[in-house]
Amino acid sequence: MKQWMINCVLFIICLIALGFSLMKITPFEIGEDAYVGVITTLLSLAVAFVIGYQIYNAVELKNDVKEQRRLLELTKKENDEYKNYLVKQKYQTQEGFDIISALMTYNSGGITSPINAFAQMHHALLSSIETDRTDYEWIFMNMRKFISEFSSRAFTQGSFTENGGEYYICDNNKRVQKLSEFIDSQLKPL
């Protein structure tokens, strides 16, 4: 039952009760006592209506707050879904760029191109792991192909150097570091 219907029924009942209280079996006369009684009754009715209206507003406000909270939770959930979607899109895009870069580097020729292509394909694999992809066979196939074409001369020329029995590599950021440290840094995510 709607709140306004309940209010109407209560108002009608109050009017009927007021009518019965004013009508007496004895002769009807308006005296001092009757005047105070009517004023008190009218003030009581006004207070009852004001209190009832406040209760009704409190219930409506509570329902509005519940609805706003539900909408806030729904908005947060959608926002999280969009963030996850954007992160996956970022990794998919990075994966595509790395694959294209690796294939271009490999096809450019040169003694260090298989090693550099392997490093770029490895970065593509790391980006691919963050996506929804479950089939990595194509990436592994290219990585095996690049490894099979490594030559020992590639580790002493170009981006690789040897100093005192230690091999050093110049990574994509032009930073020189030990080959063992570079390999460890690449294996951490795996």
mmCIF file of the C-alpha atoms, coordinates in Angstrom:
data_MODEL
# 
_entry.id   MODEL 
# 
loop_
_atom_site.group_PDB 
_atom_site.id 
_atom_site.type_symbol 
_atom_site.label_atom_id 
_atom_site.label_alt_id 
_atom_site.label_comp_id 
_atom_site.label_asym_id 
_atom_site.label_entity_id 
_atom_site.label_seq_id 
_atom_site.pdbx_PDB_ins_code 
_atom_site.Cartn_x 
_atom_site.Cartn_y 
_atom_site.Cartn_z 
_atom_site.occupancy 
_atom_site.B_iso_or_equiv 
_atom_site.pdbx_formal_charge 
_atom_site.auth_seq_id 
_atom_site.auth_comp_id 
_atom_site.auth_asym_id 
_atom_site.auth_atom_id 
_atom_site.pdbx_PDB_model_num 
ATOM 1   C CA . MET A 1 1   ? 0.000   0.000   0.000   1.00 0.00 ? 1   MET A CA 1 
ATOM 2   C CA . LYS A 1 2   ? 1.361   3.401   -0.916  1.00 0.00 ? 2   LYS A CA 1 
ATOM 3   C CA . GLN A 1 3   ? 2.239   5.870   1.816   1.00 0.00 ? 3   GLN A CA 1 
ATOM 4   C CA . TRP A 1 4   ? -0.145  8.545   0.559   1.00 0.00 ? 4   TRP A CA 1 
ATOM 5   C CA . MET A 1 5   ? -3.051  6.076   0.725   1.00 0.00 ? 5   MET A CA 1 
ATOM 6   C CA . ILE A 1 6   ? -2.217  5.284   4.342   1.00 0.00 ? 6   ILE A CA 1 
ATOM 7   C CA . ASN A 1 7   ? -2.078  9.002   5.094   1.00 0.00 ? 7   ASN A CA 1 
ATOM 8   C CA . CYS A 1 8   ? -5.504  9.587   3.481   1.00 0.00 ? 8   CYS A CA 1 
ATOM 9   C CA . VAL A 1 9   ? -7.115  6.751   5.450   1.00 0.00 ? 9   VAL A CA 1 
ATOM 10  C CA . LEU A 1 10  ? -5.656  8.065   8.713   1.00 0.00 ? 10  LEU A CA 1 
ATOM 11  C CA . PHE A 1 11  ? -6.871  11.591  7.886   1.00 0.00 ? 11  PHE A CA 1 
ATOM 12  C CA . ILE A 1 12  ? -10.411 10.363  7.260   1.00 0.00 ? 12  ILE A CA 1 
ATOM 13  C CA . ILE A 1 13  ? -10.375 8.380   10.518  1.00 0.00 ? 13  ILE A CA 1 
ATOM 14  C CA . CYS A 1 14  ? -9.183  11.486  12.386  1.00 0.00 ? 14  CYS A CA 1 
ATOM 15  C CA . LEU A 1 15  ? -11.985 13.583  10.872  1.00 0.00 ? 15  LEU A CA 1 
ATOM 16  C CA . ILE A 1 16  ? -14.590 10.994  11.844  1.00 0.00 ? 16  ILE A CA 1 
ATOM 17  C CA . ALA A 1 17  ? -13.207 10.838  15.392  1.00 0.00 ? 17  ALA A CA 1 
ATOM 18  C CA . LEU A 1 18  ? -13.254 14.643  15.592  1.00 0.00 ? 18  LEU A CA 1 
ATOM 19  C CA . GLY A 1 19  ? -16.838 14.675  14.395  1.00 0.00 ? 19  GLY A CA 1 
ATOM 20  C CA . PHE A 1 20  ? -17.922 12.145  17.040  1.00 0.00 ? 20  PHE A CA 1 
ATOM 21  C CA . SER A 1 21  ? -16.123 14.078  19.757  1.00 0.00 ? 21  SER A CA 1 
ATOM 22  C CA . LEU A 1 22  ? -17.897 17.311  18.832  1.00 0.00 ? 22  LEU A CA 1 
ATOM 23  C CA . MET A 1 23  ? -21.304 15.724  18.587  1.00 0.00 ? 23  MET A CA 1 
ATOM 24  C CA . LYS A 1 24  ? -22.739 14.974  21.975  1.00 0.00 ? 24  LYS A CA 1 
ATOM 25  C CA . ILE A 1 25  ? -26.011 13.421  22.860  1.00 0.00 ? 25  ILE A CA 1 
ATOM 26  C CA . THR A 1 26  ? -26.631 16.212  25.312  1.00 0.00 ? 26  THR A CA 1 
ATOM 27  C CA . PRO A 1 27  ? -27.538 19.617  24.016  1.00 0.00 ? 27  PRO A CA 1 
ATOM 28  C CA . PHE A 1 28  ? -24.792 21.132  21.976  1.00 0.00 ? 28  PHE A CA 1 
ATOM 29  C CA . GLU A 1 29  ? -23.229 24.142  23.548  1.00 0.00 ? 29  GLU A CA 1 
ATOM 30  C CA . ILE A 1 30  ? -19.866 25.698  23.043  1.00 0.00 ? 30  ILE A CA 1 
ATOM 31  C CA . GLY A 1 31  ? -18.354 26.621  26.311  1.00 0.00 ? 31  GLY A CA 1 
ATOM 32  C CA . GLU A 1 32  ? -14.966 27.341  27.633  1.00 0.00 ? 32  GLU A CA 1 
ATOM 33  C CA . ASP A 1 33  ? -14.099 23.662  28.000  1.00 0.00 ? 33  ASP A CA 1 
ATOM 34  C CA . ALA A 1 34  ? -15.301 22.814  24.499  1.00 0.00 ? 34  ALA A CA 1 
ATOM 35  C CA . TYR A 1 35  ? -13.308 25.681  23.005  1.00 0.00 ? 35  TYR A CA 1 
ATOM 36  C CA . VAL A 1 36  ? -10.076 24.522  24.722  1.00 0.00 ? 36  VAL A CA 1 
ATOM 37  C CA . GLY A 1 37  ? -10.804 20.931  23.669  1.00 0.00 ? 37  GLY A CA 1 
ATOM 38  C CA . VAL A 1 38  ? -11.311 21.878  20.009  1.00 0.00 ? 38  VAL A CA 1 
ATOM 39  C CA . ILE A 1 39  ? -8.124  23.970  19.945  1.00 0.00 ? 39  ILE A CA 1 
ATOM 40  C CA . THR A 1 40  ? -6.161  21.161  21.637  1.00 0.00 ? 40  THR A CA 1 
ATOM 41  C CA . THR A 1 41  ? -7.551  18.626  19.186  1.00 0.00 ? 41  THR A CA 1 
ATOM 42  C CA . LEU A 1 42  ? -6.683  20.770  16.173  1.00 0.00 ? 42  LEU A CA 1 
ATOM 43  C CA . LEU A 1 43  ? -3.159  21.384  17.461  1.00 0.00 ? 43  LEU A CA 1 
ATOM 44  C CA . SER A 1 44  ? -2.746  17.657  18.150  1.00 0.00 ? 44  SER A CA 1 
ATOM 45  C CA . LEU A 1 45  ? -3.858  16.852  14.612  1.00 0.00 ? 45  LEU A CA 1 
ATOM 46  C CA . ALA A 1 46  ? -1.413  19.395  13.173  1.00 0.00 ? 46  ALA A CA 1 
ATOM 47  C CA . VAL A 1 47  ? 1.450   17.955  15.236  1.00 0.00 ? 47  VAL A CA 1 
ATOM 48  C CA . ALA A 1 48  ? 0.478   14.400  14.223  1.00 0.00 ? 48  ALA A CA 1 
ATOM 49  C CA . PHE A 1 49  ? 0.485   15.378  10.539  1.00 0.00 ? 49  PHE A CA 1 
ATOM 50  C CA . VAL A 1 50  ? 3.844   17.115  10.843  1.00 0.00 ? 50  VAL A CA 1 
ATOM 51  C CA . ILE A 1 51  ? 5.400   14.123  12.640  1.00 0.00 ? 51  ILE A CA 1 
ATOM 52  C CA . GLY A 1 52  ? 3.873   11.708  10.121  1.00 0.00 ? 52  GLY A CA 1 
ATOM 53  C CA . TYR A 1 53  ? 5.206   13.786  7.247   1.00 0.00 ? 53  TYR A CA 1 
ATOM 54  C CA . GLN A 1 54  ? 8.674   13.815  8.801   1.00 0.00 ? 54  GLN A CA 1 
ATOM 55  C CA . ILE A 1 55  ? 8.597   10.031  9.233   1.00 0.00 ? 55  ILE A CA 1 
ATOM 56  C CA . TYR A 1 56  ? 7.496   9.656   5.625   1.00 0.00 ? 56  TYR A CA 1 
ATOM 57  C CA . ASN A 1 57  ? 10.352  11.915  4.454   1.00 0.00 ? 57  ASN A CA 1 
ATOM 58  C CA . ALA A 1 58  ? 12.863  9.961   6.560   1.00 0.00 ? 58  ALA A CA 1 
ATOM 59  C CA . VAL A 1 59  ? 11.741  6.683   4.977   1.00 0.00 ? 59  VAL A CA 1 
ATOM 60  C CA . GLU A 1 60  ? 11.914  8.186   1.482   1.00 0.00 ? 60  GLU A CA 1 
ATOM 61  C CA . LEU A 1 61  ? 15.352  9.656   2.209   1.00 0.00 ? 61  LEU A CA 1 
ATOM 62  C CA . LYS A 1 62  ? 16.556  6.275   3.431   1.00 0.00 ? 62  LYS A CA 1 
ATOM 63  C CA . ASN A 1 63  ? 15.342  4.642   0.209   1.00 0.00 ? 63  ASN A CA 1 
ATOM 64  C CA . ASP A 1 64  ? 17.030  7.350   -1.866  1.00 0.00 ? 64  ASP A CA 1 
ATOM 65  C CA . VAL A 1 65  ? 20.316  6.820   -0.008  1.00 0.00 ? 65  VAL A CA 1 
ATOM 66  C CA . LYS A 1 66  ? 20.082  3.057   -0.610  1.00 0.00 ? 66  LYS A CA 1 
ATOM 67  C CA . GLU A 1 67  ? 19.504  3.666   -4.320  1.00 0.00 ? 67  GLU A CA 1 
ATOM 68  C CA . GLN A 1 68  ? 22.423  6.094   -4.520  1.00 0.00 ? 68  GLN A CA 1 
ATOM 69  C CA . ARG A 1 69  ? 24.719  3.574   -2.817  1.00 0.00 ? 69  ARG A CA 1 
ATOM 70  C CA . ARG A 1 70  ? 23.608  0.857   -5.224  1.00 0.00 ? 70  ARG A CA 1 
ATOM 71  C CA . LEU A 1 71  ? 24.310  3.152   -8.176  1.00 0.00 ? 71  LEU A CA 1 
ATOM 72  C CA . LEU A 1 72  ? 27.708  4.089   -6.718  1.00 0.00 ? 72  LEU A CA 1 
ATOM 73  C CA . GLU A 1 73  ? 28.687  0.422   -6.378  1.00 0.00 ? 73  GLU A CA 1 
ATOM 74  C CA . LEU A 1 74  ? 27.499  -0.259  -9.916  1.00 0.00 ? 74  LEU A CA 1 
ATOM 75  C CA . THR A 1 75  ? 29.535  2.686   -11.209 1.00 0.00 ? 75  THR A CA 1 
ATOM 76  C CA . LYS A 1 76  ? 32.636  1.505   -9.326  1.00 0.00 ? 76  LYS A CA 1 
ATOM 77  C CA . LYS A 1 77  ? 32.232  -1.980  -10.774 1.00 0.00 ? 77  LYS A CA 1 
ATOM 78  C CA . GLU A 1 78  ? 31.897  -0.618  -14.319 1.00 0.00 ? 78  GLU A CA 1 
ATOM 79  C CA . ASN A 1 79  ? 34.902  1.665   -13.752 1.00 0.00 ? 79  ASN A CA 1 
ATOM 80  C CA . ASP A 1 80  ? 37.015  -1.303  -12.620 1.00 0.00 ? 80  ASP A CA 1 
ATOM 81  C CA . GLU A 1 81  ? 35.911  -3.285  -15.678 1.00 0.00 ? 81  GLU A CA 1 
ATOM 82  C CA . TYR A 1 82  ? 36.931  -0.403  -17.967 1.00 0.00 ? 82  TYR A CA 1 
ATOM 83  C CA . LYS A 1 83  ? 40.289  -0.084  -16.217 1.00 0.00 ? 83  LYS A CA 1 
ATOM 84  C CA . ASN A 1 84  ? 40.960  -3.806  -16.648 1.00 0.00 ? 84  ASN A CA 1 
ATOM 85  C CA . TYR A 1 85  ? 39.925  -3.563  -20.291 1.00 0.00 ? 85  TYR A CA 1 
ATOM 86  C CA . LEU A 1 86  ? 42.260  -0.623  -20.893 1.00 0.00 ? 86  LEU A CA 1 
ATOM 87  C CA . VAL A 1 87  ? 45.184  -2.392  -19.200 1.00 0.00 ? 87  VAL A CA 1 
ATOM 88  C CA . LYS A 1 88  ? 44.626  -5.485  -21.359 1.00 0.00 ? 88  LYS A CA 1 
ATOM 89  C CA . GLN A 1 89  ? 44.397  -3.299  -24.451 1.00 0.00 ? 89  GLN A CA 1 
ATOM 90  C CA . LYS A 1 90  ? 47.679  -1.643  -23.478 1.00 0.00 ? 90  LYS A CA 1 
ATOM 91  C CA . TYR A 1 91  ? 49.416  -5.022  -23.153 1.00 0.00 ? 91  TYR A CA 1 
ATOM 92  C CA . GLN A 1 92  ? 47.922  -6.283  -26.417 1.00 0.00 ? 92  GLN A CA 1 
ATOM 93  C CA . THR A 1 93  ? 49.135  -3.170  -28.226 1.00 0.00 ? 93  THR A CA 1 
ATOM 94  C CA . GLN A 1 94  ? 52.603  -3.476  -26.679 1.00 0.00 ? 94  GLN A CA 1 
ATOM 95  C CA . GLU A 1 95  ? 52.706  -7.142  -27.656 1.00 0.00 ? 95  GLU A CA 1 
ATOM 96  C CA . GLY A 1 96  ? 51.887  -6.264  -31.270 1.00 0.00 ? 96  GLY A CA 1 
ATOM 97  C CA . PHE A 1 97  ? 54.543  -3.539  -31.410 1.00 0.00 ? 97  PHE A CA 1 
ATOM 98  C CA . ASP A 1 98  ? 57.158  -5.864  -29.919 1.00 0.00 ? 98  ASP A CA 1 
ATOM 99  C CA . ILE A 1 99  ? 56.343  -8.682  -32.347 1.00 0.00 ? 99  ILE A CA 1 
ATOM 100 C CA . ILE A 1 100 ? 56.547  -6.354  -35.349 1.00 0.00 ? 100 ILE A CA 1 
ATOM 101 C CA . SER A 1 101 ? 59.770  -4.846  -34.034 1.00 0.00 ? 101 SER A CA 1 
ATOM 102 C CA . ALA A 1 102 ? 61.290  -8.287  -33.463 1.00 0.00 ? 102 ALA A CA 1 
ATOM 103 C CA . LEU A 1 103 ? 60.410  -9.467  -36.957 1.00 0.00 ? 103 LEU A CA 1 
ATOM 104 C CA . MET A 1 104 ? 61.740  -6.260  -38.526 1.00 0.00 ? 104 MET A CA 1 
ATOM 105 C CA . THR A 1 105 ? 64.973  -6.531  -36.516 1.00 0.00 ? 105 THR A CA 1 
ATOM 106 C CA . TYR A 1 106 ? 65.402  -10.174 -37.498 1.00 0.00 ? 106 TYR A CA 1 
ATOM 107 C CA . ASN A 1 107 ? 64.741  -9.486  -41.169 1.00 0.00 ? 107 ASN A CA 1 
ATOM 108 C CA . SER A 1 108 ? 67.153  -6.537  -41.189 1.00 0.00 ? 108 SER A CA 1 
ATOM 109 C CA . GLY A 1 109 ? 70.033  -8.996  -41.116 1.00 0.00 ? 109 GLY A CA 1 
ATOM 110 C CA . GLY A 1 110 ? 73.274  -8.481  -39.304 1.00 0.00 ? 110 GLY A CA 1 
ATOM 111 C CA . ILE A 1 111 ? 75.161  -10.568 -36.861 1.00 0.00 ? 111 ILE A CA 1 
ATOM 112 C CA . THR A 1 112 ? 73.316  -9.326  -33.758 1.00 0.00 ? 112 THR A CA 1 
ATOM 113 C CA . SER A 1 113 ? 69.823  -9.222  -35.281 1.00 0.00 ? 113 SER A CA 1 
ATOM 114 C CA . PRO A 1 114 ? 68.755  -12.694 -33.987 1.00 0.00 ? 114 PRO A CA 1 
ATOM 115 C CA . ILE A 1 115 ? 69.781  -11.744 -30.445 1.00 0.00 ? 115 ILE A CA 1 
ATOM 116 C CA . ASN A 1 116 ? 68.056  -8.373  -30.547 1.00 0.00 ? 116 ASN A CA 1 
ATOM 117 C CA . ALA A 1 117 ? 64.988  -9.955  -32.173 1.00 0.00 ? 117 ALA A CA 1 
ATOM 118 C CA . PHE A 1 118 ? 64.952  -12.591 -29.416 1.00 0.00 ? 118 PHE A CA 1 
ATOM 119 C CA . ALA A 1 119 ? 65.019  -9.867  -26.732 1.00 0.00 ? 119 ALA A CA 1 
ATOM 120 C CA . GLN A 1 120 ? 62.139  -8.022  -28.408 1.00 0.00 ? 120 GLN A CA 1 
ATOM 121 C CA . MET A 1 121 ? 60.141  -11.225 -28.844 1.00 0.00 ? 121 MET A CA 1 
ATOM 122 C CA . HIS A 1 122 ? 60.762  -11.985 -25.173 1.00 0.00 ? 122 HIS A CA 1 
ATOM 123 C CA . HIS A 1 123 ? 59.289  -8.587  -24.287 1.00 0.00 ? 123 HIS A CA 1 
ATOM 124 C CA . ALA A 1 124 ? 56.298  -9.452  -26.500 1.00 0.00 ? 124 ALA A CA 1 
ATOM 125 C CA . LEU A 1 125 ? 55.905  -12.688 -24.529 1.00 0.00 ? 125 LEU A CA 1 
ATOM 126 C CA . LEU A 1 126 ? 55.871  -10.751 -21.244 1.00 0.00 ? 126 LEU A CA 1 
ATOM 127 C CA . SER A 1 127 ? 53.156  -8.445  -22.602 1.00 0.00 ? 127 SER A CA 1 
ATOM 128 C CA . SER A 1 128 ? 51.221  -11.420 -23.952 1.00 0.00 ? 128 SER A CA 1 
ATOM 129 C CA . ILE A 1 129 ? 51.158  -13.057 -20.515 1.00 0.00 ? 129 ILE A CA 1 
ATOM 130 C CA . GLU A 1 130 ? 49.179  -10.059 -19.183 1.00 0.00 ? 130 GLU A CA 1 
ATOM 131 C CA . THR A 1 131 ? 46.443  -10.501 -21.817 1.00 0.00 ? 131 THR A CA 1 
ATOM 132 C CA . ASP A 1 132 ? 43.725  -13.161 -22.106 1.00 0.00 ? 132 ASP A CA 1 
ATOM 133 C CA . ARG A 1 133 ? 45.802  -15.130 -24.573 1.00 0.00 ? 133 ARG A CA 1 
ATOM 134 C CA . THR A 1 134 ? 46.570  -18.753 -23.718 1.00 0.00 ? 134 THR A CA 1 
ATOM 135 C CA . ASP A 1 135 ? 48.369  -19.846 -26.890 1.00 0.00 ? 135 ASP A CA 1 
ATOM 136 C CA . TYR A 1 136 ? 52.006  -18.749 -26.940 1.00 0.00 ? 136 TYR A CA 1 
ATOM 137 C CA . GLU A 1 137 ? 53.269  -21.344 -29.422 1.00 0.00 ? 137 GLU A CA 1 
ATOM 138 C CA . TRP A 1 138 ? 53.805  -18.855 -32.257 1.00 0.00 ? 138 TRP A CA 1 
ATOM 139 C CA . ILE A 1 139 ? 55.956  -16.624 -30.048 1.00 0.00 ? 139 ILE A CA 1 
ATOM 140 C CA . PHE A 1 140 ? 57.949  -19.618 -28.755 1.00 0.00 ? 140 PHE A CA 1 
ATOM 141 C CA . MET A 1 141 ? 58.433  -20.877 -32.311 1.00 0.00 ? 141 MET A CA 1 
ATOM 142 C CA . ASN A 1 142 ? 59.987  -17.547 -33.327 1.00 0.00 ? 142 ASN A CA 1 
ATOM 143 C CA . MET A 1 143 ? 62.112  -17.435 -30.173 1.00 0.00 ? 143 MET A CA 1 
ATOM 144 C CA . ARG A 1 144 ? 63.474  -20.941 -30.945 1.00 0.00 ? 144 ARG A CA 1 
ATOM 145 C CA . LYS A 1 145 ? 64.187  -19.815 -34.492 1.00 0.00 ? 145 LYS A CA 1 
ATOM 146 C CA . PHE A 1 146 ? 66.100  -16.761 -33.229 1.00 0.00 ? 146 PHE A CA 1 
ATOM 147 C CA . ILE A 1 147 ? 68.082  -18.846 -30.713 1.00 0.00 ? 147 ILE A CA 1 
ATOM 148 C CA . SER A 1 148 ? 69.065  -21.333 -33.401 1.00 0.00 ? 148 SER A CA 1 
ATOM 149 C CA . GLU A 1 149 ? 70.686  -18.511 -35.359 1.00 0.00 ? 149 GLU A CA 1 
ATOM 150 C CA . PHE A 1 150 ? 72.760  -17.098 -32.487 1.00 0.00 ? 150 PHE A CA 1 
ATOM 151 C CA . SER A 1 151 ? 76.431  -17.182 -33.282 1.00 0.00 ? 151 SER A CA 1 
ATOM 152 C CA . SER A 1 152 ? 79.372  -16.892 -30.936 1.00 0.00 ? 152 SER A CA 1 
ATOM 153 C CA . ARG A 1 153 ? 80.626  -13.905 -32.917 1.00 0.00 ? 153 ARG A CA 1 
ATOM 154 C CA . ALA A 1 154 ? 77.436  -12.019 -32.008 1.00 0.00 ? 154 ALA A CA 1 
ATOM 155 C CA . PHE A 1 155 ? 78.493  -12.018 -28.361 1.00 0.00 ? 155 PHE A CA 1 
ATOM 156 C CA . THR A 1 156 ? 81.755  -10.269 -29.130 1.00 0.00 ? 156 THR A CA 1 
ATOM 157 C CA . GLN A 1 157 ? 80.511  -7.713  -31.651 1.00 0.00 ? 157 GLN A CA 1 
ATOM 158 C CA . GLY A 1 158 ? 77.881  -5.018  -31.691 1.00 0.00 ? 158 GLY A CA 1 
ATOM 159 C CA . SER A 1 159 ? 75.905  -4.735  -28.484 1.00 0.00 ? 159 SER A CA 1 
ATOM 160 C CA . PHE A 1 160 ? 77.919  -7.520  -26.754 1.00 0.00 ? 160 PHE A CA 1 
ATOM 161 C CA . THR A 1 161 ? 81.436  -7.145  -25.389 1.00 0.00 ? 161 THR A CA 1 
ATOM 162 C CA . GLU A 1 162 ? 83.779  -9.358  -23.422 1.00 0.00 ? 162 GLU A CA 1 
ATOM 163 C CA . ASN A 1 163 ? 86.032  -8.029  -20.683 1.00 0.00 ? 163 ASN A CA 1 
ATOM 164 C CA . GLY A 1 164 ? 88.058  -10.244 -18.350 1.00 0.00 ? 164 GLY A CA 1 
ATOM 165 C CA . GLY A 1 165 ? 85.982  -13.344 -19.004 1.00 0.00 ? 165 GLY A CA 1 
ATOM 166 C CA . GLU A 1 166 ? 82.693  -11.513 -18.384 1.00 0.00 ? 166 GLU A CA 1 
ATOM 167 C CA . TYR A 1 167 ? 80.213  -10.775 -21.149 1.00 0.00 ? 167 TYR A CA 1 
ATOM 168 C CA . TYR A 1 168 ? 78.477  -7.393  -21.199 1.00 0.00 ? 168 TYR A CA 1 
ATOM 169 C CA . ILE A 1 169 ? 75.408  -6.325  -23.167 1.00 0.00 ? 169 ILE A CA 1 
ATOM 170 C CA . CYS A 1 170 ? 74.109  -2.968  -24.249 1.00 0.00 ? 170 CYS A CA 1 
ATOM 171 C CA . ASP A 1 171 ? 70.337  -3.296  -23.804 1.00 0.00 ? 171 ASP A CA 1 
ATOM 172 C CA . ASN A 1 172 ? 67.600  -1.422  -25.671 1.00 0.00 ? 172 ASN A CA 1 
ATOM 173 C CA . ASN A 1 173 ? 68.043  1.592   -23.344 1.00 0.00 ? 173 ASN A CA 1 
ATOM 174 C CA . LYS A 1 174 ? 71.761  1.833   -24.266 1.00 0.00 ? 174 LYS A CA 1 
ATOM 175 C CA . ARG A 1 175 ? 72.676  0.764   -20.742 1.00 0.00 ? 175 ARG A CA 1 
ATOM 176 C CA . VAL A 1 176 ? 75.685  -1.576  -20.378 1.00 0.00 ? 176 VAL A CA 1 
ATOM 177 C CA . GLN A 1 177 ? 75.277  -4.425  -17.890 1.00 0.00 ? 177 GLN A CA 1 
ATOM 178 C CA . LYS A 1 178 ? 76.540  -7.944  -17.337 1.00 0.00 ? 178 LYS A CA 1 
ATOM 179 C CA . LEU A 1 179 ? 74.950  -10.553 -19.567 1.00 0.00 ? 179 LEU A CA 1 
ATOM 180 C CA . SER A 1 180 ? 74.099  -12.726 -16.539 1.00 0.00 ? 180 SER A CA 1 
ATOM 181 C CA . GLU A 1 181 ? 72.286  -9.800  -14.866 1.00 0.00 ? 181 GLU A CA 1 
ATOM 182 C CA . PHE A 1 182 ? 70.425  -9.049  -18.081 1.00 0.00 ? 182 PHE A CA 1 
ATOM 183 C CA . ILE A 1 183 ? 69.287  -12.673 -18.379 1.00 0.00 ? 183 ILE A CA 1 
ATOM 184 C CA . ASP A 1 184 ? 68.211  -12.722 -14.717 1.00 0.00 ? 184 ASP A CA 1 
ATOM 185 C CA . SER A 1 185 ? 66.195  -9.526  -15.193 1.00 0.00 ? 185 SER A CA 1 
ATOM 186 C CA . GLN A 1 186 ? 64.468  -11.058 -18.196 1.00 0.00 ? 186 GLN A CA 1 
ATOM 187 C CA . LEU A 1 187 ? 63.671  -14.301 -16.340 1.00 0.00 ? 187 LEU A CA 1 
ATOM 188 C CA . LYS A 1 188 ? 62.120  -12.614 -13.259 1.00 0.00 ? 188 LYS A CA 1 
ATOM 189 C CA . PRO A 1 189 ? 58.625  -12.171 -14.749 1.00 0.00 ? 189 PRO A CA 1 
ATOM 190 C CA . LEU A 1 190 ? 58.580  -15.760 -15.989 1.00 0.00 ? 190 LEU A CA 1 
# 
